[in-house]
């Protein structure tokens, strides 16, 4: 909704006038809290967290899916961490990076560290 308000404030066009494509990708769920970024080619990279399966997605500017890869076991939370939060960012050079933050808790939240990886163009993660 925030994006829609900003777009409407910038011009007389509506949010719908800025939508380039719309697709339904079954069994994928992308959060709006930072788990998506666009690279210098205009590809949309996102992390899908659907029913316990975390996947790295790459979607071309025309809406076609280029990559749908399960994230490696090495980035799964290790006790005491119970959950992870994914954030994708784009570097000034246009490369995509993935930050994974680990946490556990109930009423109180404890942060258990983080991991960082560069995302290669084929969807694999660097060191």
C-alpha positions as CSV (number, residue, x, y, z in Angstrom):
1,X,0.0,0.0,0.0
2,X,2.9,2.3,0.7
3,X,4.2,1.9,-2.8
4,X,0.8,2.6,-4.2
5,X,0.6,5.9,-2.3
6,X,4.1,7.0,-3.4
7,X,3.4,6.2,-7.0
8,X,0.1,8.0,-6.9
9,X,1.7,11.1,-5.3
10,X,4.3,11.2,-8.0
11,X,1.9,11.3,-11.0
12,X,-1.7,11.1,-11.9
13,X,-1.2,7.4,-12.9
14,X,-2.6,4.7,-10.7
15,X,-0.7,1.8,-9.2
16,X,-2.2,-0.5,-11.9
17,X,-0.6,1.6,-14.6
18,X,2.8,0.6,-13.3
19,X,2.2,-3.1,-13.2
20,X,4.2,-4.8,-16.0
21,X,3.1,-8.4,-15.4
22,X,1.1,-10.4,-13.0
23,X,1.5,-14.2,-12.5
24,X,0.4,-16.8,-10.0
25,X,3.3,-19.1,-9.0
26,X,1.7,-22.0,-7.1
27,X,3.3,-23.3,-3.9
28,X,5.5,-20.2,-3.5
29,X,5.0,-17.4,-0.9
30,X,7.3,-14.4,-0.9
31,X,7.3,-12.1,2.1
32,X,7.3,-8.3,1.6
33,X,9.7,-7.7,4.5
34,X,13.0,-7.5,2.5
35,X,13.2,-10.9,0.9
36,X,13.3,-9.6,-2.6
37,X,15.6,-7.4,-4.7
38,X,16.3,-6.7,-8.4
39,X,19.7,-7.1,-10.0
40,X,21.3,-4.9,-12.6
41,X,19.6,-6.9,-15.4
42,X,16.2,-6.2,-14.0
43,X,15.7,-9.8,-12.7
44,X,13.7,-10.1,-9.5
45,X,15.3,-12.3,-6.9
46,X,13.1,-13.4,-4.0
47,X,13.1,-16.0,-1.2
48,X,10.0,-18.1,-0.8
49,X,9.1,-19.6,2.5
50,X,6.3,-22.0,1.9
51,X,5.5,-25.0,4.1
52,X,9.0,-25.4,5.5
53,X,10.7,-25.2,2.1
54,X,12.9,-22.1,1.6
55,X,13.5,-21.5,-2.1
56,X,15.5,-18.9,-4.0
57,X,13.6,-17.6,-7.0
58,X,14.7,-15.5,-10.0
59,X,12.1,-14.0,-12.3
60,X,12.9,-12.1,-15.5
61,X,11.5,-8.6,-16.2
62,X,8.9,-10.2,-18.4
63,X,7.6,-12.4,-15.6
64,X,9.1,-15.7,-16.6
65,X,10.8,-17.7,-13.9
66,X,14.5,-18.3,-14.5
67,X,15.4,-20.1,-11.2
68,X,13.5,-21.9,-8.4
69,X,16.2,-23.5,-6.2
70,X,15.9,-24.9,-2.7
71,X,18.2,-23.2,-0.3
72,X,21.0,-25.4,0.9
73,X,20.9,-27.3,4.2
74,X,23.9,-25.4,5.4
75,X,21.9,-22.3,6.0
76,X,19.1,-23.9,8.0
77,X,18.9,-22.8,11.7
78,X,21.0,-24.8,14.2
79,X,19.9,-25.0,17.8
80,X,19.3,-22.9,19.8
81,X,18.1,-21.0,16.7
82,X,14.6,-22.1,15.7
83,X,13.8,-19.8,12.8
84,X,15.5,-17.7,10.2
85,X,14.8,-14.3,8.5
86,X,15.9,-13.7,5.0
87,X,16.9,-10.4,3.4
88,X,18.1,-9.9,-0.1
89,X,20.1,-6.8,-1.1
90,X,21.7,-5.5,-4.3
91,X,25.3,-4.2,-4.2
92,X,26.3,-1.0,-6.1
93,X,27.8,-3.4,-8.8
94,X,24.4,-5.0,-9.2
95,X,25.2,-8.3,-7.5
96,X,22.6,-9.8,-5.2
97,X,23.5,-10.9,-1.7
98,X,21.5,-12.9,0.8
99,X,21.6,-12.2,4.6
100,X,20.1,-14.9,6.9
101,X,19.5,-13.9,10.6
102,X,18.8,-16.6,13.1
103,X,16.6,-16.3,16.2
104,X,14.7,-18.2,18.9
105,X,12.3,-17.4,21.7
106,X,8.7,-16.9,22.7
107,X,7.8,-13.7,24.6
108,X,11.4,-12.7,24.4
109,X,13.3,-12.9,21.2
110,X,17.0,-14.0,21.1
111,X,19.2,-13.5,18.1
112,X,21.6,-16.3,17.4
113,X,23.8,-14.8,14.7
114,X,23.7,-14.4,10.9
115,X,25.2,-15.7,7.7
116,X,25.9,-13.9,4.5
117,X,26.3,-15.2,0.9
118,X,26.7,-13.7,-2.5
119,X,24.1,-15.0,-5.0
120,X,25.5,-16.2,-8.3
121,X,23.5,-15.7,-11.6
122,X,22.6,-19.4,-11.7
123,X,20.9,-19.1,-8.2
124,X,23.7,-20.9,-6.3
125,X,25.2,-19.3,-3.2
126,X,28.8,-18.2,-2.9
127,X,31.0,-18.6,0.2
